[in-house]
Amino acid sequence: MLYFNEKTKEIKETHGGYSNVGVPIRDTFVQLGDGMNFQRGILYEPEEPGEKAKIAVVIMHADADYSTWNICGELARRGYRTLGSCVSDRASILDKKLLDVKRCVEFLRAYPGVEKIVLMGHSGGATVMSAYQRIAENGIASVKGDDMLIRCSLSEELPKADGFMSLDSNWGNGSMTLFSIDPAIIDDQNGVKTNPEYDYFTEESGYAGNDTCYTKEFREKYFKAQAKRNNEIVKKALERLRAIESGQGDYIDDEPFNIAGANQIHPCNRLFPQDVHLFSHTKEAYDLLHADGSITHEIVHTIRNSSVKHSPSGIFGLGAAAGTVRNYLTEHAVMAKEDYMLFEDGASGIDWDHTYNCTPGNVKHLSVPLLVMGMTGSYEYLAAEEIYKGAASADKSIAFVEGATHNFNANREVEAFPGQFGDTEKVLFDHVDKWLSAPGRFF
């Protein structure tokens, strides 16, 4: 795999990614479904399958195409079968994306030689995968109750997987939307008119470029306003859903729902990307994997650098949540409580228990073996602790990879010396291999 350093314009070869190390593999294009439900994938498997090939890993994301991502080939090189795929429609509601996972699981259940299936969720992919397994284990009725923010629309049960891996999951797509709400927006349909009181790029707020440390007063004011606007947006979406279901909507099934300053993608995350004091360390000690193969047990700190980018709320294609009422409610809606706040060691005041779009809430309902891993070069790494501590699985493991970014490669920009963090991808994939093949876990 080649690593390109944008600053130095140097191209260096690493031994991570889809490497040539390991057993010979083949990859096969797979078409799942047909017509409007067409879904593509690539099956990776050893040319001469061994014992490990009895385990197949499904690798998917809520939005992106993961069919050619490096983890697919890397796990195959280590002896497993992997199916990298994508959702059939990234703009669809979460419920339909769960059916895309179902197709993958059913395909592998029928594939010769496969005996166990493990779901892998990275970033927002963990939302889809954890929601799937939650429903598969507990039945559709478990997410159709009146206590749910929105009741799941599925009518067919989902076949269970045998394990779940959460690799640098975010806090759930609902939580990330909450974290991204811009409280400075005055009008939901206008991303330009803003209240300067919530401008987080001022000296008064504590902003200082790479040395940003927001004041306690500003953080409290900001997060309170963020929670208030988030809850108002969710209530607005629920009102539109009631109108649709009562025949008073603009359409009979769904309707457009565009909100300025509410997109949950990375550039829209607020305060903690700029202030590295937020989401900076775990509460408790965990295993930290190092480049030299050593493992230390310690409070795990982030090594990420600060993001100094300005808010994109005024850009429709980037800053706005552009979708539908049902898409927003199923995939992005979560309620903030009175004590909502972000800290150095986590978050509080998020109602994960009444929605199925947040991984920390979903894992409370899982029983299968669980592997949780965080990458310390990413601010999303801290979600790993919340997911691990809340998981109901009796067999659950957690570890962090020193210096790895959200996409698993080493964060070269913050190394004290060239190569400090080594081949973080190899460290990660070797640990996943060790977990998958542990005697007694799946066989």
C-alpha positions as CSV (number, residue, x, y, z in Angstrom):
1,M,0.0,0.0,0.0
2,L,1.3,3.5,-0.8
3,Y,1.0,6.4,1.7
4,F,0.9,9.9,0.3
5,N,2.0,12.8,2.5
6,E,0.2,15.8,1.2
7,K,2.5,18.3,2.9
8,T,5.8,16.8,1.7
9,K,4.4,15.4,-1.5
10,E,6.3,12.2,-0.8
11,I,4.9,8.7,-1.6
12,K,6.1,6.0,0.7
13,E,5.3,2.3,0.7
14,T,3.8,0.6,3.8
15,H,3.0,-3.0,4.4
16,G,-0.6,-2.3,5.6
17,G,-3.7,-2.2,3.6
18,Y,-4.4,-4.7,0.8
19,S,-0.9,-6.2,1.0
20,N,0.8,-9.1,-0.6
21,V,1.6,-10.7,2.8
22,G,-0.4,-13.7,3.7
23,V,-2.2,-16.5,1.8
24,P,-3.1,-16.1,-1.9
25,I,-6.6,-14.8,-2.3
26,R,-9.2,-14.3,-5.0
27,D,-12.0,-11.7,-5.2
28,T,-15.4,-12.2,-6.9
29,F,-18.0,-9.6,-7.8
30,V,-21.3,-10.4,-6.2
31,Q,-24.7,-9.0,-7.2
32,L,-27.2,-9.0,-4.3
33,G,-30.9,-8.3,-5.2
34,D,-32.0,-7.0,-8.5
35,G,-33.9,-4.1,-10.1
36,M,-34.4,-1.1,-7.8
37,N,-32.9,-3.1,-4.9
38,F,-29.6,-3.8,-6.7
39,Q,-26.7,-4.0,-4.3
40,R,-23.1,-4.8,-5.3
41,G,-20.3,-6.4,-3.3
42,I,-17.0,-8.2,-3.6
43,L,-16.3,-11.5,-1.9
44,Y,-12.7,-12.0,-0.9
45,E,-11.5,-15.5,0.1
46,P,-8.3,-17.6,0.3
47,E,-7.6,-19.6,-2.9
48,E,-7.2,-22.6,-0.6
49,P,-9.6,-22.1,2.3
50,G,-8.6,-23.3,5.7
51,E,-10.2,-23.4,9.1
52,K,-10.4,-19.6,9.4
53,A,-12.4,-19.4,6.1
54,K,-15.3,-20.9,8.0
55,I,-15.7,-17.4,9.4
56,A,-17.1,-14.8,7.0
57,V,-17.1,-11.0,7.9
58,V,-19.6,-8.6,6.4
59,I,-18.1,-5.1,6.0
60,M,-20.5,-2.3,5.3
61,H,-21.1,1.4,6.0
62,A,-24.3,3.5,6.2
63,D,-23.3,5.6,3.2
64,A,-20.0,4.8,1.7
65,D,-19.0,1.8,-0.5
66,Y,-16.7,-0.5,1.4
67,S,-16.4,-3.2,-1.2
68,T,-12.8,-2.3,-2.0
69,W,-11.7,-1.1,1.4
70,N,-8.3,-2.5,2.6
71,I,-9.7,-4.5,5.5
72,C,-11.6,-6.8,3.1
73,G,-8.4,-8.0,1.5
74,E,-6.3,-7.9,4.7
75,L,-8.6,-10.3,6.5
76,A,-8.8,-12.6,3.5
77,R,-5.0,-12.6,3.5
78,R,-5.2,-13.8,7.1
79,G,-7.5,-16.7,6.0
80,Y,-11.0,-15.4,6.4
81,R,-13.8,-14.8,3.9
82,T,-15.0,-11.2,3.7
83,L,-17.9,-9.6,1.9
84,G,-17.4,-5.9,1.3
85,S,-20.5,-4.2,0.2
86,C,-22.5,-1.0,0.1
87,V,-26.1,0.0,0.8
88,S,-28.4,0.0,-2.3
89,D,-29.5,3.6,-1.6
90,R,-27.5,5.8,0.7
91,A,-30.4,8.3,0.8
92,S,-32.9,5.7,2.0
93,I,-34.2,5.2,5.5
94,L,-32.2,3.2,7.9
95,D,-34.8,0.4,7.8
96,K,-34.1,-0.3,4.1
97,K,-30.4,-0.3,4.8
98,L,-30.9,-3.1,7.3
99,L,-32.4,-5.2,4.5
100,D,-29.2,-4.6,2.6
101,V,-27.3,-6.2,5.5
102,K,-29.8,-9.0,5.5
103,R,-29.0,-9.8,1.9
104,C,-25.3,-10.1,2.8
105,V,-26.0,-12.4,5.7
106,E,-28.3,-14.6,3.7
107,F,-25.8,-14.8,0.9
108,L,-23.1,-16.0,3.2
109,R,-25.3,-18.4,5.1
110,A,-25.8,-20.2,1.8
111,Y,-22.2,-20.0,0.7
112,P,-20.3,-23.3,0.8
113,G,-17.8,-23.5,3.7
114,V,-19.2,-20.6,5.7
115,E,-20.3,-21.6,9.2
116,K,-20.1,-18.3,11.2
117,I,-20.8,-14.7,10.2
118,V,-19.4,-11.6,11.9
119,L,-20.6,-8.1,11.2
120,M,-18.0,-5.3,11.1
121,G,-19.1,-1.7,11.6
122,H,-16.6,1.2,11.1
123,S,-17.6,4.8,11.8
124,G,-21.3,5.2,10.8
125,G,-21.3,1.6,9.6
126,A,-21.5,0.5,13.2
127,T,-24.9,2.2,13.4
128,V,-26.3,0.0,10.7
129,M,-24.6,-3.2,11.8
130,S,-25.4,-2.8,15.5
131,A,-29.1,-1.9,14.7
132,Y,-29.3,-5.0,12.5
133,Q,-27.9,-7.4,15.1
134,R,-30.1,-5.8,17.8
135,I,-33.2,-6.4,15.8
136,A,-32.1,-9.8,14.7
137,E,-31.5,-11.0,18.3
138,N,-34.6,-9.4,19.8
139,G,-37.1,-9.3,17.1
140,I,-38.7,-6.5,15.2
141,A,-41.3,-6.0,17.9
142,S,-38.5,-4.8,20.2
143,V,-38.1,-1.6,18.1
144,K,-41.8,-1.0,17.4
145,G,-42.9,0.1,20.9
146,D,-44.5,3.4,21.8
147,D,-41.4,4.2,23.8
148,M,-39.3,4.5,20.6
149,L,-38.7,7.9,19.0
150,I,-39.8,6.4,15.7
151,R,-41.0,2.8,15.3
152,C,-39.2,0.6,12.9
153,S,-41.1,0.0,9.7
154,L,-39.8,-3.5,8.9
155,S,-42.2,-6.4,8.7
156,E,-39.8,-9.3,8.2
157,E,-37.4,-10.7,10.8
158,L,-33.7,-10.5,10.3
159,P,-31.4,-13.6,10.5
160,K,-28.8,-13.3,13.3
161,A,-25.1,-13.0,12.8
162,D,-22.7,-14.7,15.2
163,G,-20.5,-11.8,16.2
164,F,-20.0,-8.1,15.9
165,M,-16.9,-5.9,15.5
166,S,-17.0,-2.1,16.1
167,L,-13.8,-0.7,14.7
168,D,-13.5,3.1,15.5
169,S,-17.2,3.5,15.5
170,N,-18.6,6.9,15.9
171,W,-21.1,7.6,18.7
172,G,-24.0,6.6,16.4
173,N,-25.3,8.5,13.4
174,G,-28.0,10.1,15.7
175,S,-25.4,11.3,18.2
176,M,-23.1,12.6,15.5
177,T,-26.0,14.6,14.1
178,L,-26.6,16.1,17.6
179,F,-22.9,16.9,17.8
180,S,-23.1,18.7,14.5
181,I,-26.2,20.8,15.0
182,D,-25.3,24.5,14.6
183,P,-27.0,26.5,17.3
184,A,-26.1,29.8,15.6
185,I,-28.6,29.1,12.8
186,I,-31.7,31.4,13.2
187,D,-33.9,30.0,10.4
188,D,-33.9,26.2,9.6
189,Q,-34.1,27.1,5.9
190,N,-31.3,29.6,5.9
191,G,-27.7,28.7,6.5
192,V,-26.4,32.2,6.1
193,K,-28.2,34.1,8.9
194,T,-26.6,33.3,12.2
195,N,-26.4,34.4,15.8
196,P,-22.8,35.6,16.4
197,E,-23.2,34.6,20.1
198,Y,-22.4,31.0,19.1
199,D,-19.5,31.7,16.8
200,Y,-16.8,29.3,18.0
201,F,-14.0,30.9,15.9
202,T,-13.6,34.0,18.2
203,E,-11.0,34.7,20.8
204,E,-13.8,35.3,23.3
205,S,-15.0,31.7,22.9
206,G,-11.5,30.4,23.6
207,Y,-10.6,29.7,20.0
208,A,-6.9,29.9,19.3
209,G,-6.1,27.8,16.2
210,N,-4.1,24.7,17.2
211,D,-4.1,25.8,20.8
212,T,-7.9,26.2,21.1
213,C,-9.4,25.6,24.6
214,Y,-13.0,26.8,24.8
215,T,-14.0,28.5,28.0
216,K,-16.3,26.6,30.4
217,E,-18.9,29.4,30.0
218,F,-18.9,29.1,26.2
219,R,-19.1,25.3,26.2
220,E,-22.0,25.3,28.6
221,K,-23.8,28.0,26.6
222,Y,-23.1,26.3,23.3
223,F,-24.1,22.8,24.2
224,K,-27.3,23.9,25.9
225,A,-28.3,25.8,22.7
226,Q,-27.2,22.9,20.6
227,A,-29.4,20.5,22.5
228,K,-32.4,22.9,22.4
229,R,-32.2,23.3,18.6
230,N,-31.6,19.5,18.1
231,N,-34.7,18.7,20.1
232,E,-36.8,21.3,18.2
233,I,-35.7,19.8,14.8
234,V,-36.6,16.3,16.0
235,K,-40.0,17.5,17.2
236,K,-40.6,19.2,13.9
237,A,-39.8,16.0,12.0
238,L,-42.2,14.0,14.3
239,E,-44.9,16.6,13.6
240,R,-44.4,16.1,9.8
241,L,-44.5,12.3,10.3
242,R,-47.8,12.5,12.1
243,A,-49.1,14.7,9.3
244,I,-48.0,12.2,6.7
245,E,-49.5,9.2,8.6
246,S,-52.8,11.0,9.0
247,G,-53.0,11.8,5.3
248,Q,-52.2,15.5,5.8
249,G,-48.6,15.5,4.5
250,D,-47.3,16.8,1.2
251,Y,-46.9,13.2,0.0
252,I,-48.6,10.0,1.1
253,D,-45.4,8.2,2.1
254,D,-42.7,10.7,3.0
255,E,-41.7,14.2,2.3
256,P,-38.5,16.4,1.9
257,F,-36.9,17.5,5.1
258,N,-34.0,20.0,4.6
259,I,-32.5,21.7,7.7
260,A,-29.6,24.2,7.6
261,G,-26.7,23.5,9.9
262,A,-27.7,19.9,10.7
263,N,-25.4,17.6,8.5
264,Q,-23.5,15.1,10.6
265,I,-20.5,14.5,8.4
266,H,-17.0,15.2,9.7
267,P,-16.6,18.9,8.6
268,C,-19.8,19.7,10.5
269,N,-18.8,18.3,13.9
270,R,-18.5,21.1,16.3
271,L,-16.2,22.2,19.2
272,F,-14.4,18.9,19.8
273,P,-12.5,18.8,16.5
274,Q,-11.2,22.3,17.2
275,D,-10.6,21.8,20.9
276,V,-8.5,18.6,21.5
277,H,-9.2,18.9,25.2
278,L,-12.6,17.5,24.5
279,F,-12.8,13.8,23.9
280,S,-9.2,13.6,24.8
281,H,-8.9,10.5,27.1
282,T,-10.8,7.5,28.4
283,K,-12.2,7.3,31.9
284,E,-10.6,3.9,32.6
285,A,-7.5,2.0,31.6
286,Y,-7.5,-0.2,28.6
287,D,-5.0,-2.1,26.4
288,L,-3.1,0.2,24.0
289,L,-1.4,-1.6,21.1
290,H,2.0,-0.2,20.0
291,A,4.0,-0.4,16.8
292,D,6.7,-2.6,18.3
293,G,4.1,-5.2,19.3
294,S,4.0,-4.3,22.9
295,I,0.8,-3.7,24.8
296,T,0.4,-1.3,27.7
297,H,-2.7,-1.0,30.0
298,E,-3.4,2.7,30.7
299,I,-5.7,5.6,30.4
300,V,-5.8,6.1,26.6
301,H,-5.2,9.6,25.3
302,T,-5.8,10.9,21.8
303,I,-2.9,12.1,19.7
304,R,-5.0,13.9,17.1
305,N,-4.3,17.4,16.0
306,S,-6.8,20.3,16.0
307,S,-9.1,21.0,13.1
308,V,-9.2,24.7,12.3
309,K,-11.8,24.6,9.6
310,H,-14.8,27.0,9.7
311,S,-18.4,25.9,9.9
312,P,-19.9,24.9,6.5
313,S,-23.5,25.7,7.6
314,G,-23.9,28.1,4.7
315,I,-23.2,25.5,2.1
316,F,-26.3,23.5,1.1
317,G,-24.5,20.5,-0.2
318,L,-22.3,20.2,2.8
319,G,-23.8,22.0,5.8
320,A,-27.5,21.1,5.5
321,A,-29.2,17.9,6.3
322,A,-30.9,17.3,3.0
323,G,-33.2,14.3,3.0
324,T,-36.6,13.2,4.1
325,V,-38.7,13.1,7.2
326,R,-38.4,9.3,7.6
327,N,-34.7,9.3,6.8
328,Y,-34.0,12.0,9.4
329,L,-36.0,10.2,12.1
330,T,-34.7,6.7,11.5
331,E,-31.0,7.5,11.0
332,H,-30.3,10.9,12.5
333,A,-32.8,11.7,15.3
334,V,-31.9,11.4,19.0
335,M,-33.1,13.5,21.9
336,A,-30.7,15.4,24.1
337,K,-31.4,15.5,27.9
338,E,-31.1,18.4,30.3
339,D,-27.5,17.3,31.3
340,Y,-26.3,17.1,27.7
341,M,-22.6,18.0,27.6
342,L,-19.3,17.0,26.1
343,F,-16.2,16.5,28.3
344,E,-12.6,15.5,28.2
345,D,-13.6,11.9,28.8
346,G,-16.9,11.5,27.1
347,A,-20.5,12.7,26.7
348,S,-23.5,12.9,28.9
349,G,-27.2,13.5,28.3
350,I,-27.9,11.6,25.1
351,D,-31.0,9.4,25.0
352,W,-29.6,6.4,23.3
353,D,-32.2,4.1,24.7
354,H,-35.2,5.1,22.6
355,T,-33.8,5.0,19.1
356,Y,-31.9,2.4,17.1
357,N,-29.5,4.7,15.3
358,C,-26.9,4.9,18.1
359,T,-24.4,2.1,18.6
360,P,-24.0,2.8,22.4
361,G,-27.7,2.1,22.8
362,N,-27.9,-0.9,20.4
363,V,-25.1,-2.9,22.0
364,K,-27.1,-3.0,25.3
365,H,-29.3,-5.5,23.5
366,L,-26.6,-7.8,22.0
367,S,-25.4,-11.1,23.3
368,V,-22.9,-12.2,20.6
369,P,-19.1,-11.9,21.0
370,L,-18.1,-8.3,20.6
371,L,-14.8,-6.7,19.7
372,V,-14.5,-2.9,20.2
373,M,-11.4,-1.0,19.0
374,G,-10.6,2.7,18.9
375,M,-7.9,4.6,16.9
376,T,-6.1,7.2,19.0
377,G,-5.5,9.5,16.0
378,S,-9.2,10.1,15.7
379,Y,-11.7,11.9,18.0
380,E,-14.2,9.2,17.3
381,Y,-12.0,6.7,19.2
382,L,-13.5,7.6,22.5
383,A,-16.9,6.2,21.5
384,A,-15.2,2.8,21.9
385,E,-15.3,3.1,25.7
386,E,-19.0,4.0,25.8
387,I,-19.8,1.1,23.5
388,Y,-17.7,-1.4,25.4
389,K,-19.0,-0.4,28.9
390,G,-22.6,-0.5,27.8
391,A,-22.5,-3.7,25.9
392,A,-24.5,-6.6,27.3
393,S,-22.3,-9.3,25.6
394,A,-20.7,-11.7,28.1
395,D,-17.8,-12.1,25.7
396,K,-16.6,-8.6,24.9
397,S,-13.1,-7.2,24.3
398,I,-11.6,-3.7,23.8
399,A,-8.3,-2.3,22.6
400,F,-6.9,0.8,21.1
401,V,-4.3,1.3,18.4
402,E,-1.7,4.0,19.1
403,G,-1.4,6.6,16.4
404,A,-4.0,5.2,14.0
405,T,-6.4,7.6,12.3
406,H,-10.1,7.1,11.8
407,N,-9.3,5.3,8.5
408,F,-6.7,3.0,10.3
409,N,-3.5,4.5,8.7
410,A,-0.9,6.2,10.9
411,N,-1.3,9.8,11.8
412,R,2.1,10.9,10.4
413,E,1.4,14.6,11.0
414,V,1.8,14.2,14.8
415,E,4.6,11.7,15.0
416,A,7.6,12.8,17.1
417,F,9.8,11.1,14.6
418,P,9.2,9.4,11.2
419,G,7.7,6.0,11.7
420,Q,6.9,6.4,15.4
421,F,3.5,4.7,15.0
422,G,4.7,2.1,12.5
423,D,2.2,0.2,10.4
424,T,-1.0,0.8,12.4
425,E,-3.1,-1.1,9.8
426,K,-1.1,-4.2,10.4
427,V,-1.3,-3.8,14.2
428,L,-5.1,-3.5,13.9
429,F,-5.7,-6.3,11.4
430,D,-3.4,-8.7,13.3
431,H,-5.4,-8.0,16.5
432,V,-8.7,-8.6,14.7
433,D,-7.2,-11.9,13.4
434,K,-6.2,-12.9,16.9
435,W,-9.7,-12.1,18.2
436,L,-11.6,-13.9,15.4
437,S,-9.5,-17.0,15.7
438,A,-9.4,-17.3,19.5
439,P,-10.2,-20.9,20.6
440,G,-13.7,-21.3,21.9
441,R,-15.1,-18.0,20.6
442,F,-16.7,-19.2,17.4
443,F,-15.4,-22.8,17.3
